[in-house]
Amino acid sequence: FAKIVESIGLQVVKAIMTLIAFIPILWALSSNVTVPFLNNVSGSLVWVALVLSIGGILISWFVGIKLPGLEYNNQKVEAAFRKELVYGEDDRKNYVQAPYHKLFLHYGYFDLWAIWYRQLFVIVPFLIMAPGLFTAAFTLGIMMQVVNAFGEVKDAFSVFLYNWTRITELRSIYRRLMEFETAINFKKKLRKPRKSDVR
């Protein structure tokens, strides 16, 4: 749990630093580009990257909605299987296989969505800028600067989407830890004794 929190936390800090560095660049480069529906909006490419990232996170939420529960169930099955191994009982192959097959299936289609999303973001700046390039509104060099800055800003905005499987694992671990604390009455042990308790 702590390792995942540390890893995601460091990536969020890195993403914030990237945004601080690249948003002004992309904002300035946006003045050379005309984005449909955002003609009179300053920093239009920044807004496009933000909207696409938020949209990607929302779609990822729906595509991966079953993953935390499946990951949680998988952790329970693995814990039970380890217990069975300690007791030296017979082979429990089928007991472990079923949750893994379901988990792999759901991670498989989530990964397909994530790959498609990343490829979409590669194409988006080219689609937005192609008309301006053909009308000589800007040079190929400006276009490549915009594409690079757009990619950096997009990656920073999408840090949670790119770490979705780790966040899923983190959520299931957190749920298991809360169950464990409840089972051992951890919160009751931390409670200070009241005067009525001391007699």
C-alpha positions as CSV (number, residue, x, y, z in Angstrom):
1,F,0.0,0.0,0.0
2,A,2.7,2.4,1.0
3,K,4.8,1.7,-2.1
4,I,1.9,2.3,-4.4
5,V,1.0,5.6,-2.7
6,E,4.6,6.7,-2.9
7,S,4.9,5.8,-6.5
8,I,1.7,7.5,-7.6
9,G,2.4,10.5,-5.4
10,L,5.8,11.0,-7.1
11,Q,4.2,10.7,-10.5
12,V,1.6,13.3,-9.5
13,V,4.3,15.7,-8.3
14,K,6.2,15.1,-11.6
15,A,3.0,15.8,-13.6
16,I,2.4,19.0,-11.7
17,M,6.0,20.2,-12.5
18,T,5.5,19.2,-16.1
19,L,2.3,21.2,-16.3
20,I,4.0,24.2,-14.7
21,A,6.7,24.0,-17.4
22,F,4.7,23.2,-20.5
23,I,1.3,24.9,-20.1
24,P,2.7,28.4,-20.7
25,I,4.5,27.0,-23.9
26,L,1.3,25.3,-25.2
27,W,-0.7,28.4,-24.3
28,A,1.6,30.6,-26.3
29,L,1.7,28.2,-29.2
30,S,-2.2,28.1,-29.2
31,S,-2.3,31.6,-30.7
32,N,-1.0,30.1,-34.0
33,V,-3.7,27.4,-34.2
34,T,-7.5,27.7,-34.9
35,V,-9.4,25.0,-33.0
36,P,-13.0,24.4,-34.1
37,F,-15.6,25.5,-31.5
38,L,-12.8,27.4,-29.6
39,N,-11.9,30.1,-32.1
40,N,-11.9,33.0,-29.7
41,V,-10.6,31.1,-26.6
42,S,-7.1,31.8,-25.5
43,G,-5.0,28.7,-24.8
44,S,-7.3,26.5,-26.8
45,L,-4.9,23.6,-27.1
46,V,-4.5,23.5,-23.3
47,W,-8.3,23.3,-23.0
48,V,-8.5,20.6,-25.6
49,A,-5.8,18.5,-23.7
50,L,-7.6,19.1,-20.4
51,V,-11.1,18.1,-21.7
52,L,-9.8,15.0,-23.5
53,S,-7.9,14.0,-20.3
54,I,-11.0,14.4,-18.1
55,G,-13.1,12.6,-20.7
56,G,-10.5,9.8,-20.8
57,I,-10.6,9.5,-17.0
58,L,-14.4,9.4,-16.9
59,I,-14.5,6.7,-19.6
60,S,-11.8,4.8,-17.8
61,W,-13.9,4.9,-14.7
62,F,-16.8,3.2,-16.6
63,V,-14.6,0.7,-18.5
64,G,-12.7,-0.3,-15.4
65,I,-15.7,-0.1,-12.9
66,K,-15.5,-3.8,-12.0
67,L,-11.7,-3.9,-11.6
68,P,-11.5,-2.8,-7.9
69,G,-14.0,-5.5,-6.8
70,L,-12.3,-8.2,-8.9
71,E,-8.9,-7.2,-7.6
72,Y,-10.3,-7.3,-4.0
73,N,-11.8,-10.7,-4.6
74,N,-8.6,-11.9,-6.1
75,Q,-6.6,-10.8,-3.0
76,K,-9.1,-12.6,-0.8
77,V,-8.8,-15.8,-2.9
78,E,-4.9,-15.6,-2.8
79,A,-5.0,-15.1,1.0
80,A,-7.3,-18.1,1.4
81,F,-5.1,-20.2,-1.0
82,R,-2.0,-19.3,1.1
83,K,-3.8,-20.4,4.2
84,E,-4.7,-23.7,2.5
85,L,-1.0,-24.2,1.5
86,V,0.0,-23.6,5.1
87,Y,-2.4,-26.3,6.2
88,G,-1.1,-28.6,3.6
89,E,-4.4,-29.5,2.0
90,D,-4.9,-30.8,-1.5
91,D,-4.4,-28.9,-4.8
92,R,-6.7,-25.9,-5.1
93,K,-5.9,-25.1,-8.7
94,N,-9.5,-24.4,-9.8
95,Y,-10.2,-22.3,-6.7
96,V,-7.5,-19.8,-7.8
97,Q,-8.0,-20.0,-11.6
98,A,-11.6,-18.7,-11.8
99,P,-10.9,-15.3,-10.2
100,Y,-7.7,-14.9,-12.3
101,H,-9.5,-15.6,-15.6
102,K,-12.2,-13.0,-14.8
103,L,-9.5,-10.5,-13.7
104,F,-7.4,-11.0,-16.8
105,L,-10.5,-10.6,-19.0
106,H,-11.4,-7.2,-17.4
107,Y,-7.8,-6.0,-17.4
108,G,-7.6,-7.0,-21.0
109,Y,-10.4,-4.8,-22.3
110,F,-9.3,-2.0,-20.0
111,D,-5.8,-2.2,-21.5
112,L,-7.3,-2.1,-25.0
113,W,-9.2,1.1,-24.1
114,A,-6.0,2.6,-22.6
115,I,-4.0,1.8,-25.7
116,W,-6.7,3.2,-28.0
117,Y,-6.8,6.4,-25.8
118,R,-3.0,6.9,-26.0
119,Q,-3.1,6.5,-29.8
120,L,-6.0,8.9,-30.1
121,F,-4.0,11.6,-28.3
122,V,-1.1,11.1,-30.7
123,I,-3.4,11.9,-33.7
124,V,-5.4,14.8,-32.1
125,P,-2.8,17.6,-32.4
126,F,-2.2,16.7,-36.0
127,L,-5.9,16.7,-36.8
128,I,-6.3,20.1,-35.2
129,M,-3.3,21.6,-36.9
130,A,-3.5,20.1,-40.4
131,P,-5.7,22.8,-41.9
132,G,-3.3,25.5,-40.8
133,L,-0.3,23.7,-42.1
134,F,-1.9,23.3,-45.5
135,T,-2.9,26.9,-45.7
136,A,0.7,28.0,-44.6
137,A,-0.6,29.6,-41.4
138,F,2.4,28.2,-39.6
139,T,5.5,26.2,-40.4
140,L,6.2,22.5,-39.8
141,G,8.6,23.5,-37.0
142,I,5.8,25.3,-35.1
143,M,3.6,22.3,-35.7
144,M,6.1,19.9,-34.2
145,Q,6.6,22.3,-31.2
146,V,2.9,22.2,-30.6
147,V,2.7,18.5,-30.9
148,N,5.6,18.0,-28.4
149,A,4.1,20.5,-25.9
150,F,0.6,19.0,-26.4
151,G,2.0,15.6,-25.6
152,E,3.7,16.7,-22.4
153,V,0.6,18.5,-21.2
154,K,-1.6,15.6,-22.1
155,D,0.7,13.1,-20.3
156,A,0.6,15.3,-17.2
157,F,-3.2,15.7,-17.2
158,S,-3.5,11.9,-17.8
159,V,-1.3,10.7,-14.9
160,F,-4.3,9.1,-13.1
161,L,-5.5,7.4,-16.3
162,Y,-2.0,6.0,-17.0
163,N,-1.8,4.6,-13.4
164,W,-5.4,3.3,-13.3
165,T,-4.4,-0.3,-12.7
166,R,-2.2,0.7,-9.8
167,I,-5.0,2.9,-8.4
168,T,-7.3,-0.1,-8.7
169,E,-4.8,-2.2,-6.8
170,L,-4.5,0.5,-4.2
171,R,-8.3,0.8,-3.7
172,S,-8.6,-3.0,-3.2
173,I,-5.6,-3.0,-0.7
174,Y,-7.2,-0.2,1.2
175,R,-10.5,-2.1,1.4
176,R,-8.7,-5.2,2.7
177,L,-6.8,-3.1,5.3
178,M,-10.1,-1.5,6.5
179,E,-11.6,-5.0,6.8
180,F,-8.6,-6.1,8.8
181,E,-8.8,-3.1,11.1
182,T,-12.5,-3.8,11.7
183,A,-11.7,-7.5,12.4
184,I,-9.2,-6.7,15.1
185,N,-11.2,-3.8,16.5
186,F,-8.3,-1.4,15.7
187,K,-10.4,1.8,16.1
188,K,-11.9,0.7,19.4
189,K,-8.4,0.1,20.8
190,L,-7.3,3.6,19.7
191,R,-10.3,5.2,21.5
192,K,-9.3,6.9,24.8
193,P,-11.1,5.5,27.8
194,R,-14.0,7.6,29.0
195,K,-14.6,8.3,32.7
196,S,-17.5,5.9,32.7
197,D,-15.2,3.2,31.4
198,V,-12.8,3.5,34.4
199,R,-14.2,2.0,37.6
